[in-house]
Amino acid sequence: MDKCPIANCDPHDPKSVVTTVLRLTFGLSLVFIGVSHYQGFSAFSAMVTAGLGPLSFFGSIWAFVMPALLIVGGALFVVYKHLHIAAWASALALGSIPAGMLLKPVISNDPSMLPAMMGQAINAFIWIFVLILVTMTCCKKK
């Protein structure tokens, strides 16, 4: 049987091809987002820390850590190695987005912020859903 040069892909099985393309595009997307956050770091850091009040120090630290998790997780999905680390890194980075966004109105004691934060939180849940699809299709136990 011919094998794709890409790990875990049977070119004659449509499900295998779609799974591989999903894993690669998702992983590359995470890498690109992480790199983009570092390229515009001052704006990204300001967005992360805005509205955190007394927790803004932790937001500053997370602004350094989250893009790194996206890059590591995405790169590991692309190269199809250490998938448990890829899943942990990606899940921590993506899962922190809705939690952090929905924490801001509570900490700032400004419920009027909630509608603005909901859109970004819902967008993050879409990314988390894709992460679930990727891990369900490519990360099967051997």
Legacy VTK file of the C-alpha trace (Angstrom):
# vtk DataFile Version 3.0
C-alpha trace
ASCII
DATASET POLYDATA
POINTS 142 float
0.000 0.000 0.000
1.263 3.486 -0.857
1.743 5.736 2.125
1.591 9.507 2.208
4.861 11.173 3.125
2.821 12.731 5.929
2.556 10.651 9.108
-0.500 8.437 9.556
-2.089 9.092 6.155
-3.387 6.461 3.762
-3.851 8.288 0.428
-6.562 5.810 -0.619
-8.735 6.350 2.449
-10.790 9.567 2.316
-11.212 9.675 6.108
-7.451 9.384 6.551
-6.806 12.195 4.079
-9.354 14.522 5.722
-8.011 13.679 9.186
-4.463 14.455 8.105
-5.420 17.718 6.414
-7.468 18.767 9.478
-4.561 18.002 11.811
-2.058 19.864 9.628
-4.196 22.949 9.029
-5.234 23.167 12.679
-1.644 22.792 13.868
-0.349 25.368 11.403
-3.149 27.763 12.368
-2.155 27.510 16.042
1.490 28.156 15.165
0.589 31.182 13.043
-1.663 32.639 15.742
1.032 32.178 18.393
3.691 33.811 16.204
1.288 36.640 15.353
0.686 37.284 19.070
4.437 37.633 19.607
4.811 39.907 16.569
2.225 42.315 17.974
3.084 41.583 21.564
2.476 44.991 23.092
-1.088 45.143 21.728
-1.732 41.501 22.644
-0.404 41.971 26.176
-2.529 45.098 26.636
-5.628 43.184 25.483
-4.908 40.287 27.855
-4.325 42.477 30.903
-7.154 44.958 30.242
-9.926 44.639 32.790
-8.074 42.221 35.056
-7.528 44.756 37.816
-5.467 43.200 40.612
-4.760 40.128 38.467
-3.134 42.084 35.625
0.318 40.834 36.707
-0.843 37.263 36.033
-2.322 38.426 32.746
1.091 39.811 31.752
2.719 36.462 32.478
-0.025 34.611 30.611
0.499 36.915 27.610
4.010 35.427 27.320
2.968 31.819 28.012
-0.186 31.440 25.907
1.406 32.093 22.481
4.208 29.676 23.356
1.635 26.989 24.177
-0.099 27.624 20.850
3.187 27.352 18.949
4.337 24.196 20.748
0.942 22.483 20.547
0.430 23.402 16.908
3.932 22.361 15.866
3.589 18.998 17.611
0.287 18.343 15.811
1.960 19.204 12.490
4.929 16.877 13.004
2.650 14.203 14.553
4.851 13.686 17.604
4.120 13.794 21.345
0.392 14.210 20.733
-0.371 14.181 24.459
1.796 17.301 24.884
0.210 18.855 21.785
-3.255 18.274 23.239
-2.312 19.628 26.688
-0.599 22.744 25.327
-3.376 23.527 22.853
-6.151 22.845 25.347
-4.567 25.029 28.038
-4.042 27.910 25.624
-7.459 27.710 23.968
-9.336 26.909 27.188
-7.885 29.942 28.920
-9.479 32.297 26.402
-13.173 31.933 27.308
-12.335 31.589 30.997
-10.256 34.778 30.949
-12.723 36.713 28.819
-15.649 35.835 31.056
-13.609 36.562 34.201
-12.968 40.169 33.147
-16.543 41.463 33.730
-16.565 39.805 37.153
-13.197 41.210 38.286
-13.821 44.677 36.899
-17.314 44.684 38.452
-18.613 45.946 35.106
-21.361 43.645 33.786
-21.687 45.869 30.702
-18.414 44.282 29.480
-20.074 40.878 29.211
-21.657 41.298 25.748
-18.303 42.363 24.269
-16.547 39.380 25.871
-19.171 36.816 24.801
-18.290 37.008 21.100
-14.631 36.314 21.771
-15.488 33.507 24.197
-17.794 31.858 21.650
-15.069 32.119 19.005
-12.669 30.351 21.385
-15.214 27.578 21.956
-15.299 27.005 18.187
-11.503 26.542 18.263
-11.888 24.172 21.228
-14.469 22.182 19.255
-11.985 21.848 16.370
-9.334 20.748 18.895
-11.729 18.040 20.056
-12.239 16.919 16.444
-8.498 16.816 15.811
-7.750 14.840 18.958
-10.640 12.421 18.351
-9.499 11.677 14.813
-5.705 11.675 15.037
-4.893 10.752 18.599
-6.270 7.245 18.909
-4.699 4.825 21.346
-2.482 2.268 19.689
LINES 1 143
142 0 1 2 3 4 5 6 7 8 9 10 11 12 13 14 15 16 17 18 19 20 21 22 23 24 25 26 27 28 29 30 31 32 33 34 35 36 37 38 39 40 41 42 43 44 45 46 47 48 49 50 51 52 53 54 55 56 57 58 59 60 61 62 63 64 65 66 67 68 69 70 71 72 73 74 75 76 77 78 79 80 81 82 83 84 85 86 87 88 89 90 91 92 93 94 95 96 97 98 99 100 101 102 103 104 105 106 107 108 109 110 111 112 113 114 115 116 117 118 119 120 121 122 123 124 125 126 127 128 129 130 131 132 133 134 135 136 137 138 139 140 141
